[in-house]
Amino acid sequence: MASRIKITSLLRRHRGDDAMTLPTSMTGADDKHSIELDRRRKSYSPSLIKYILGFVVLSLMIFHRRDKGIISPRLRVAMRTYKHQDWRNWGRHNFRNEFQCSRHLRETTKSVPTLEYWQTLRDVYNSEVDSSFVFDDLPPTQGYTLNENGAPPYYAKLSPGKGRSLFASRDIKEGELVDGIEGGTKSDMIFTTVEALQRYLLALPEPMACDVLEWSYTEKLVKGGPAVLLVASDISSLMNSAWGDDVANVEPKDKTSSTLLYANRDIGKNEEILMNYGVFPDGLW
């Protein structure tokens, strides 16, 4: 037995452990175990490694779909642009299909967004679109700084059959400015190109991306100026349009611009505030 072990040791030093193929009868039980370990080590093929990597990516995407917050915006963009090489050619319909927005948008019991929710939208905008943009100091759950009196005269809550909506926080007189600032508010996320909005959508968790798709619109911030894509990162995004028997109670004075919305009649406290989405210019996207 001593001679067998000596021979095995010499051969290993000469040829290397991986080259050792001596029969079991010459190497003993310990060397049989070593050979078996070598065989298993070599059995990890490239296809198995790809399978393991694929499983890891799939697991991350599942966590991402459940909005666990473990994936950074930059990683979301990388994963989605790798999966969909043609994303620059996508329209709203493609994004809605990819993010499975239909059910989310139809749900009328979605909760009113929290402060954390609005802050996430803003953080991703700073990260992926415009790092220099400084948002309004007023909490987005209150709106934005409309004038010296602070926030606009409305608050957000669920409306039966409609979902998230805006209601007057006090009596509003006909002709009073209800929403909007010439040149845009400090809560408006501005997208000067369609691609900028597309990349922003790719960086968001899916429920948020679906909301942004619903809230984004085309606007001319200055009369006669160029149209841009906007998303308000505050509760003003929750203002509904008048449908059916409803009649809009806020509208722009100048029909060529929808920047400023005024009360077209007296609005009582706790009455829902409604506009007409048709006042916005034709969409850029």
VOBA-1610 file (N, C-alpha, C; in pm, whole numbers, padded with zeros to 5 digits, always signed):
BEGIN
Met+00084-00120+00000Met+00000+00000+00000Met+00088+00125+00000Ala+00199+00120+00077Ala+00287+00236+00084Ala+00347+00267-00052Ser+00381+00163-00130Ser+00439+00185-00262Ser+00338+00248-00357Arg+00207+00204-00345Arg+00104+00261-00432Arg+00087+00410-00406Ile+00083+00448-00278Ile+00066+00588-00244Ile+00185+00670-00293Lys+00305+00614-00283Lys+00424+00686-00328Lys+00421+00708-00478Ile+00381+00602-00553Ile+00374+00613-00699Ile+00271+00720-00737Thr+00154+00717-00670Thr+00047+00814-00699Thr+00095+00956-00673Ser+00165+00975-00562Ser+00213+01109-00526Ser+00313+01161-00629Leu+00403+01075-00674Leu+00502+01116-00773Leu+00437+01153-00905Leu+00341+01072-00948Leu+00273+01101-01075Leu+00196+01232-01068Arg+00131+01259-00954Arg+00057+01384-00940Arg+00149+01505-00953Arg+00265+01499-00887Arg+00358+01610-00896Arg+00411+01627-01037His+00420+01517-01112His+00476+01524-01247His+00373+01570-01349Arg+00248+01520-01339Arg+00148+01545-01442Arg+00040+01642-01399Gly+00024+01665-01270Gly-00086+01750-01223Gly-00205+01666-01186Asp-00286+01716-01090Asp-00399+01638-01036Asp-00502+01606-01142Asp-00529+01703-01235Asp-00634+01681-01335Asp-00597+01572-01434Ala-00468+01547-01450Ala-00427+01446-01546Ala-00424+01306-01486Met-00451+01291-01360Met-00440+01164-01291Met-00554+01071-01331Thr-00524+00957-01392Thr-00626+00862-01435Thr-00589+00720-01396Leu-00514+00701-01288Leu-00473+00568-01246Leu-00593+00486-01204Pro-00594+00358-01229Pro-00703+00271-01184Pro-00714+00273-01033Thr-00833+00240-00985Thr-00858+00237-00843Thr-00768+00137-00772Ser-00738+00027-00839Ser-00657-00077-00777Ser-00516-00028-00745Met-00470+00078-00815Met-00337+00132-00790Met-00338+00251-00696Thr-00447+00325-00694Thr-00448+00450-00619Thr-00512+00440-00483Gly-00600+00345-00459Gly-00666+00334-00330Gly-00795+00412-00325Ala-00866+00402-00213Ala-00998+00464-00198Ala-00990+00615-00203Asp-00885+00675-00142Asp-00874+00821-00141Asp-00861+00876-00281Asp-00783+00807-00365Asp-00764+00856-00502Asp-00889+00835-00586Lys-00968+00733-00558Lys-01094+00714-00628Lys-01188+00830-00600His-01188+00879-00476His-01272+00992-00440His-01226+01119-00513Ser-01095+01138-00526Ser-01041+01254-00595Ser-01079+01254-00742Ile-01071+01136-00805Ile-01108+01124-00946Ile-01255+01157-00967Glu-01340+01112-00874Glu-01483+01140-00884Glu-01510+01290-00873Leu-01438+01358-00783Leu-01454+01503-00771Leu-01412+01575-00897Asp-01301+01526-00958Asp-01255+01586-01084Asp-01360+01570-01192Arg-01423+01453-01198Arg-01525+01427-01301Arg-01644+01521-01284Arg-01685+01541-01160Arg-01799+01630-01136Arg-01764+01775-01168Arg-01640+01813-01137Arg-01598+01950-01163Arg-01601+01979-01313Lys-01564+01885-01394Lys-01560+01905-01539Lys-01699+01898-01602Ser-01797+01847-01528Ser-01931+01828-01583Ser-02009+01959-01592Tyr-01958+02070-01532Tyr-02028+02199-01540Tyr-02005+02260-01677Ser-02093+02233-01769Ser-02080+02279-01907Ser-02122+02424-01919Pro-02085+02491-02030Pro-02128+02629-02052Pro-02280+02642-02051Ser-02352+02541-02100Ser-02498+02548-02104Ser-02556+02551-01962Leu-02492+02479-01870Leu-02539+02480-01732Leu-02516+02617-01669Ile-02401+02676-01699Ile-02372+02809-01647Ile-02473+02909-01699Lys-02508+02900-01828Lys-02609+02990-01885Lys-02744+02969-01817Tyr-02774+02843-01786Tyr-02901+02814-01719Tyr-02905+02880-01582Ile-02794+02871-01509Ile-02789+02931-01376Ile-02802+03083-01385Leu-02731+03144-01480Leu-02740+03289-01497Leu-02881+03330-01537Gly-02943+03251-01625Gly-03080+03280-01666Gly-03177+03274-01549Phe-03154+03176-01461Phe-03240+03162-01343Phe-03226+03284-01251Val-03102+03332-01236Val-03079+03449-01152Val-03150+03571-01209Val-03136+03592-01342Val-03202+03706-01407Val-03353+03696-01394Leu-03407+03574-01417Leu-03551+03554-01405Leu-03599+03584-01264Ser-03522+03540-01164Ser-03559+03567-01026Ser-03563+03716-00997Leu-03462+03788-01050Leu-03461+03933-01031Leu-03581+03998-01096Met-03619+03949-01215Met-03733+04008-01286Met-03863+03979-01212Ile-03873+03862-01149Ile-03993+03831-01071Ile-04003+03925-00952Phe-03891+03944-00882Phe-03891+04039-00770Phe-03924+04178-00820His-03870+04212-00937His-03897+04343-00996His-04046+04359-01025Arg-04109+04257-01081Arg-04252+04264-01112Arg-04333+04283-00986Arg-04287+04226-00876Arg-04360+04239-00751Arg-04324+04368-00677Asp-04239+04447-00743Asp-04205+04578-00688Asp-04144+04567-00548Lys-04044+04480-00535Lys-03978+04462-00406Lys-03872+04569-00380Gly-03843+04649-00481Gly-03749+04758-00459Gly-03603+04716-00453Ile-03569+04597-00504Ile-03431+04553-00496Ile-03355+04583-00624Ile-03422+04630-00726Ile-03358+04657-00854Ile-03348+04807-00875Ser-03230+04855-00907Ser-03211+04998-00928Ser-03271+05039-01062Pro-03305+05167-01078Pro-03358+05214-01207Pro-03263+05183-01323Arg-03133+05202-01301Arg-03036+05177-01407Arg-03036+05031-01450Leu-03050+04940-01354Leu-03055+04797-01387Leu-03184+04763-01460Arg-03295+04825-01421Arg-03421+04802-01493Arg-03406+04840-01641Val-03347+04956-01664Val-03327+05001-01802Val-03240+04903-01879Ala-03131+04859-01817Ala-03039+04766-01883Ala-03109+04634-01917Met-03186+04581-01823Met-03254+04454-01844Met-03359+04466-01955Arg-03436+04575-01952Arg-03546+04588-02048Arg-03497+04623-02187Thr-03395+04708-02199Thr-03344+04742-02331Thr-03270+04623-02392Tyr-03210+04538-02308Tyr-03146+04417-02360Tyr-03252+04320-02412Lys-03362+04310-02341Lys-03469+04218-02381Lys-03543+04268-02504His-03560+04400-02514His-03637+04459-02624His-03548+04558-02699Gln-03480+04509-02803Gln-03387+04593-02877Gln-03458+04704-02955Asp-03588+04687-02979Asp-03662+04784-03060Asp-03742+04882-02976Trp-03707+04901-02849Trp-03788+04983-02759Trp-03804+05127-02807Arg-03710+05178-02882Arg-03722+05316-02932Arg-03837+05332-03030Asn-03880+05222-03089Asn-03992+05227-03184Asn-04127+05205-03116Trp-04126+05185-02986Trp-04250+05159-02914Trp-04335+05284-02898Gly-04466+05264-02905Gly-04561+05368-02870Gly-04625+05335-02736Arg-04725+05412-02699Arg-04792+05389-02570Arg-04849+05248-02562His-04906+05201-02674His-04968+05069-02673His-04866+04959-02640Asn-04746+04970-02696Asn-04642+04870-02668Asn-04604+04869-02521Phe-04589+04987-02463Phe-04554+04994-02321Phe-04667+04939-02234Arg-04791+04969-02269Arg-04903+04917-02191Arg-04905+04764-02195Asn-04877+04708-02311Asn-04874+04561-02321Asn-04758+04502-02241Glu-04642+04562-02252Glu-04524+04510-02181Glu-04544+04514-02031Phe-04603+04621-01980Phe-04621+04637-01836Phe-04755+04583-01787Gln-04834+04526-01879Gln-04964+04467-01843Gln-05050+04568-01767Cys-05066+04685-01830Cys-05133+04798-01763Cys-05285+04790-01763Ser-05344+04710-01849Ser-05489+04714-01866Ser-05563+04697-01734Arg-05526+04595-01660Arg-05595+04569-01533Arg-05567+04681-01434His-05443+04727-01429His-05408+04834-01335His-05488+04961-01363Leu-05502+04996-01490Leu-05570+05120-01526Leu-05721+05110-01504Arg-05775+04989-01514Arg-05920+04972-01493Arg-05957+04968-01346Glu-05861+04938-01260Glu-05888+04924-01118Glu-05926+05059-01057Thr-06046+05067-01001Thr-06095+05193-00945Thr-06074+05202-00794Thr-06009+05102-00736Thr-05985+05105-00592Thr-05837+05122-00559Lys-05757+05161-00659Lys-05616+05189-00632Lys-05607+05300-00528Ser-05517+05286-00434Ser-05503+05386-00329Ser-05442+05514-00384Val-05469+05624-00317Val-05408+05752-00354Val-05258+05742-00327Pro-05174+05783-00422Pro-05029+05770-00403Pro-04979+05835-00275Thr-04884+05770-00213Thr-04823+05820-00089Thr-04708+05915-00120Leu-04658+05979-00017Leu-04543+06066-00033Leu-04423+05988-00085Glu-04405+05866-00036Glu-04295+05781-00083Glu-04309+05751-00231Tyr-04429+05728-00275Tyr-04456+05699-00417Tyr-04412+05817-00504Trp-04459+05938-00469Trp-04424+06057-00547Trp-04273+06080-00545Gln-04210+06055-00430Gln-04067+06077-00420Gln-03990+05982-00509Thr-04038+05860-00523Thr-03972+05764-00613Thr-03977+05813-00756Leu-04093+05863-00800Leu-04103+05918-00935Leu-04000+06030-00956Arg-03986+06114-00856Arg-03893+06226-00868Arg-03747+06181-00866Asp-03716+06085-00780Asp-03579+06036-00772Asp-03535+05972-00904Val-03624+05895-00964Val-03590+05831-01091Val-03575+05935-01201Tyr-03657+06039-01197Tyr-03644+06147-01296Tyr-03507+06214-01283Asn-03466+06245-01161Asn-03334+06304-01139Asn-03222+06210-01181Ser-03244+06081-01160Ser-03141+05982-01192Ser-03128+05957-01342Glu-03241+05952-01413Glu-03239+05906-01552Glu-03263+06016-01655Val-03317+06130-01614Val-03355+06232-01713Val-03282+06364-01691Asp-03300+06424-01573Asp-03244+06556-01548Asp-03197+06565-01403Ser-03068+06550-01383Ser-03012+06549-01247Ser-03012+06687-01184Ser-03026+06793-01264Ser-03018+06929-01212Ser-03154+06985-01172Phe-03262+06915-01205Phe-03396+06968-01178Phe-03424+06965-01027Val-03471+07078-00974Val-03503+07090-00832Val-03655+07098-00817Phe-03712+07005-00745Phe-03857+06998-00730Phe-03906+07094-00621Asp-04036+07121-00627Asp-04103+07207-00531Asp-04085+07155-00389Asp-04069+07245-00295Asp-04055+07206-00154Asp-04187+07159-00094Leu-04298+07203-00151Leu-04428+07163-00098Leu-04450+07014-00119Pro-04494+06940-00019Pro-04516+06796-00037Pro-04610+06767-00155Pro-04573+06674-00242Pro-04657+06644-00359Pro-04795+06591-00323Thr-04812+06542-00199Thr-04944+06498-00155Thr-05038+06616-00135Gln-04983+06738-00136Gln-05065+06859-00128Gln-05076+06931-00262Gly-04992+06893-00356Gly-04989+06958-00486Gly-04857+07025-00510Tyr-04860+07155-00531Tyr-04739+07233-00557Tyr-04767+07375-00510Thr-04666+07460-00513Thr-04684+07599-00471Thr-04752+07676-00583Leu-04882+07700-00569Leu-04958+07769-00672Leu-04939+07920-00663Asn-04944+07974-00543Asn-04929+08118-00522Asn-04889+08144-00376Glu-04904+08270-00333Glu-04863+08305-00197Glu-04944+08231-00091Asn-05058+08178-00130Asn-05142+08104-00034Asn-05103+07956-00025Gly-05005+07916-00104Gly-04959+07777-00097Gly-05015+07688-00206Ala-05070+07574-00165Ala-05113+07470-00258Ala-05242+07508-00331Pro-05271+07442-00443Pro-05399+07463-00512Pro-05516+07424-00421Pro-05636+07474-00451Pro-05751+07450-00362Pro-05818+07316-00385Tyr-05742+07208-00373Tyr-05803+07076-00387Tyr-05724+06972-00308Tyr-05786+06858-00287Tyr-05721+06746-00219Tyr-05758+06618-00293Ala-05684+06511-00268Ala-05704+06385-00340Ala-05772+06282-00252Lys-05864+06208-00312Lys-05923+06092-00246Lys-05988+06005-00352Leu-06038+05887-00312Leu-06103+05798-00407Leu-06247+05844-00431Ser-06289+05836-00557Ser-06426+05869-00595Ser-06495+05740-00639Pro-06613+05710-00587Pro-06682+05585-00622Pro-06700+05571-00774Gly-06653+05457-00826Gly-06667+05430-00968Gly-06562+05495-01056Lys-06487+05589-01002Lys-06385+05659-01081Lys-06244+05629-01034Gly-06228+05609-00906Gly-06094+05588-00851Gly-06035+05717-00799Arg-05907+05736-00818Arg-05836+05851-00763Arg-05884+05980-00829Ser-05916+06079-00747Ser-05977+06203-00798Ser-05936+06321-00712Leu-05972+06442-00760Leu-05947+06565-00687Leu-06079+06630-00647Phe-06080+06688-00526Phe-06200+06753-00475Phe-06162+06889-00417Ala-06254+06984-00427Ala-06229+07119-00378Ala-06210+07117-00226Ser-06103+07180-00179Ser-06075+07185-00035Ser-06147+07302+00032Arg-06209+07388-00049Arg-06286+07503+00001Arg-06377+07549-00113Asp-06463+07643-00084Asp-06544+07702-00190Asp-06455+07779-00288Ile-06480+07759-00416Ile-06401+07824-00520Ile-06493+07913-00603Lys-06454+08036-00623Lys-06536+08131-00698Lys-06512+08118-00848Glu-06617+08146-00925Glu-06605+08146-01071Glu-06494+08243-01113Gly-06410+08198-01207Gly-06299+08280-01256Gly-06171+08266-01176Glu-06175+08192-01065Glu-06055+08175-00982Glu-05960+08073-01045Leu-05831+08102-01038Leu-05730+08008-01086Leu-05729+07885-00994Val-05748+07769-01053Val-05754+07645-00976Val-05628+07561-00993Asp-05571+07563-01113Asp-05457+07475-01139Asp-05371+07533-01250Gly-05239+07525-01230Gly-05146+07563-01336Gly-05069+07690-01308Ile-04948+07697-01364Ile-04862+07814-01355Ile-04802+07836-01494Glu-04803+07959-01537Glu-04742+07992-01666Glu-04597+07945-01667Gly-04562+07865-01766Gly-04426+07812-01775Gly-04406+07681-01702Gly-04512+07632-01637Gly-04504+07503-01568Gly-04473+07518-01420Thr-04503+07416-01344Thr-04479+07417-01201Thr-04346+07350-01169Lys-04304+07362-01045Lys-04180+07298-01002Lys-04199+07149-00974Ser-04319+07101-01000Ser-04345+06958-00985Ser-04359+06889-01120Asp-04360+06967-01228Asp-04377+06909-01362Asp-04247+06846-01410Met-04252+06718-01441Met-04137+06650-01501Met-04148+06671-01652Ile-04048+06736-01709Ile-04052+06775-01850Ile-03965+06681-01932Phe-04022+06634-02043Phe-03950+06545-02135Phe-03949+06613-02272Thr-03833+06659-02315Thr-03823+06732-02440Thr-03821+06641-02562Thr-03797+06512-02540Thr-03800+06414-02649Thr-03881+06293-02606Val-03933+06222-02704Val-04007+06099-02676Val-03915+05996-02612Glu-03791+05988-02660Glu-03697+05888-02607Glu-03670+05910-02459Ala-03667+06035-02416Ala-03645+06062-02274Ala-03757+06003-02189Leu-03881+06017-02235Leu-03994+05958-02162Leu-03990+05806-02170Gln-03952+05753-02284Gln-03943+05607-02298Gln-03842+05548-02199Arg-03725+05609-02190Arg-03622+05560-02096Arg-03671+05573-01953Tyr-03741+05681-01924Tyr-03795+05700-01790Tyr-03893+05588-01755Leu-03980+05554-01848Leu-04076+05445-01826Leu-04004+05313-01801Leu-03896+05289-01876Leu-03822+05164-01861Leu-03751+05155-01726Ala-03731+05268-01661Ala-03660+05269-01532Ala-03753+05253-01413Leu-03885+05255-01436Leu-03980+05252-01326Leu-04034+05113-01298Pro-04072+05085-01174Pro-04151+04964-01147Pro-04280+04970-01227Glu-04332+04854-01263Glu-04443+04849-01358Glu-04567+04929-01319Pro-04616+04920-01194Pro-04736+04999-01162Pro-04714+05149-01180Met-04594+05197-01145Met-04565+05338-01162Met-04557+05375-01310Ala-04496+05287-01390Ala-04488+05313-01534Ala-04627+05322-01595Cys-04718+05237-01549Cys-04856+05242-01599Cys-04923+05374-01562Asp-04899+05421-01440Asp-04955+05550-01399Asp-04900+05663-01484Val-04770+05664-01507Val-04708+05770-01586Val-04763+05769-01728Leu-04785+05652-01784Leu-04845+05644-01917Leu-04983+05710-01919Glu-05057+05693-01811Glu-05190+05751-01802Glu-05185+05901-01779Trp-05086+05949-01705Trp-05079+06089-01664Trp-05004+06178-01763Ser-04921+06122-01849Ser-04839+06204-01938Ser-04926+06270-02045Tyr-04889+06389-02081Tyr-04965+06464-02182Tyr-04873+06564-02251Thr-04920+06616-02363Thr-04844+06716-02438Thr-04892+06854-02398Glu-04798+06946-02380Glu-04832+07080-02333Glu-04739+07183-02394Lys-04791+07302-02417Lys-04709+07417-02453Lys-04697+07503-02329Leu-04580+07502-02269Leu-04561+07574-02143Leu-04570+07725-02162Val-04536+07773-02279Val-04545+07914-02312Val-04627+07928-02439Lys-04721+08021-02439Lys-04807+08041-02555Lys-04722+08063-02680Gly-04748+07981-02782Gly-04673+07990-02905Gly-04541+07915-02902Gly-04507+07858-02788Gly-04380+07787-02775Gly-04390+07643-02821Pro-04281+07569-02812Pro-04282+07430-02856Pro-04359+07341-02758Ala-04417+07236-02810Ala-04487+07140-02725Ala-04386+07043-02664Val-04408+07008-02539Val-04323+06911-02469Val-04413+06809-02402Leu-04352+06699-02359Leu-04424+06598-02282Leu-04409+06627-02134Leu-04519+06620-02061Leu-04518+06653-01920Leu-04582+06544-01838Val-04534+06532-01714Val-04598+06448-01612Val-04588+06525-01481Ala-04701+06553-01420Ala-04700+06622-01291Ala-04673+06521-01180Ser-04568+06546-01103Ser-04529+06452-00996Ser-04595+06492-00864Asp-04724+06514-00867Asp-04800+06550-00748Asp-04947+06516-00774Ile-05033+06547-00677Ile-05172+06503-00688Ile-05249+06570-00801Ser-05195+06676-00863Ser-05266+06737-00975Ser-05282+06639-01091Ser-05198+06533-01096Ser-05211+06430-01199Ser-05341+06351-01185Leu-05405+06361-01070Leu-05524+06280-01044Leu-05654+06349-01088Met-05644+06468-01148Met-05764+06537-01193Met-05827+06461-01309Asn-05954+06429-01297Asn-06024+06352-01399Asn-06086+06442-01505Ser-06116+06380-01618Ser-06187+06450-01725Ser-06336+06425-01711Ala-06415+06519-01756Ala-06560+06504-01751Ala-06605+06408-01861Trp-06681+06306-01821Trp-06733+06207-01916Trp-06883+06191-01892Gly-06952+06146-01996Gly-07094+06117-01980Gly-07173+06240-01940Asp-07244+06228-01829Asp-07328+06339-01781Asp-07248+06444-01706Asp-07120+06415-01676Asp-07038+06513-01605Asp-07006+06631-01696Val-06987+06746-01636Val-06949+06867-01709Val-06827+06926-01643Ala-06728+06962-01722Ala-06605+07020-01667Ala-06637+07149-01593Asn-06575+07168-01476Asn-06594+07292-01401Asn-06467+07377-01394Val-06359+07330-01459Val-06239+07413-01477Val-06197+07405-01623Glu-06145+07514-01676Glu-06103+07518-01816Glu-06009+07636-01837Pro-05930+07634-01944Pro-05842+07749-01972Pro-05923+07866-02027Lys-05881+07985-01993Lys-05946+08103-02050Lys-05911+08119-02196Asp-05784+08089-02227Asp-05737+08096-02364Asp-05742+07955-02422Lys-05830+07932-02518Lys-05850+07798-02572Lys-05728+07745-02647Thr-05631+07832-02677Thr-05512+07785-02747Thr-05406+07734-02651Ser-05430+07748-02520Ser-05333+07701-02421Ser-05407+07637-02304Ser-05357+07526-02255Ser-05420+07457-02142Ser-05335+07468-02016Thr-05241+07563-02013Thr-05150+07574-01900Thr-05222+07611-01771Leu-05317+07703-01780Leu-05387+07753-01662Leu-05534+07714-01667Leu-05584+07657-01558Leu-05723+07614-01551Leu-05797+07699-01447Tyr-05905+07760-01492Tyr-05986+07847-01407Tyr-06124+07786-01384Ala-06185+07819-01273Ala-06322+07775-01245Ala-06418+07844-01342Asn-06499+07766-01414Asn-06595+07827-01507Asn-06731+07850-01442Arg-06738+07819-01313Arg-06857+07846-01231Arg-06815+07834-01085Asp-06902+07868-00995Asp-06871+07847-00853Asp-06863+07697-00825Ile-06763+07658-00749Ile-06743+07517-00713Ile-06751+07506-00562Gly-06839+07421-00513Gly-06857+07408-00369Gly-06749+07321-00306Lys-06726+07343-00177Lys-06629+07262-00104Lys-06667+07115-00113Asn-06566+07028-00135Asn-06579+06882-00147Asn-06644+06838-00278Glu-06664+06929-00372Glu-06714+06892-00505Glu-06595+06847-00590Glu-06616+06744-00672Glu-06506+06696-00755Glu-06472+06799-00861Ile-06342+06816-00883Ile-06292+06909-00985Ile-06267+06831-01113Leu-06327+06876-01222Leu-06320+06806-01350Leu-06276+06903-01460Met-06194+06852-01548Met-06150+06930-01665Met-06191+06854-01791Asn-06149+06903-01904Asn-06170+06835-02032Asn-06035+06805-02092Tyr-05999+06677-02098Tyr-05868+06641-02152Tyr-05849+06688-02296Gly-05957+06714-02364Gly-05950+06755-02503Gly-05884+06890-02525Val-05863+06967-02414Val-05799+07100-02431Val-05650+07088-02456Phe-05592+06972-02430Phe-05448+06958-02450Phe-05418+06950-02600Pro-05299+07001-02640Pro-05259+06992-02781Pro-05246+06845-02823Asp-05241+06824-02955Asp-05221+06689-03007Asp-05092+06631-02950Gly-05097+06502-02916Gly-04983+06439-02851Gly-04862+06429-02940Leu-04745+06441-02877Leu-04619+06419-02948Leu-04591+06270-02965Trp-04663+06188-02887Trp-04630+06045-02883Trp-04756+05964-02864
//
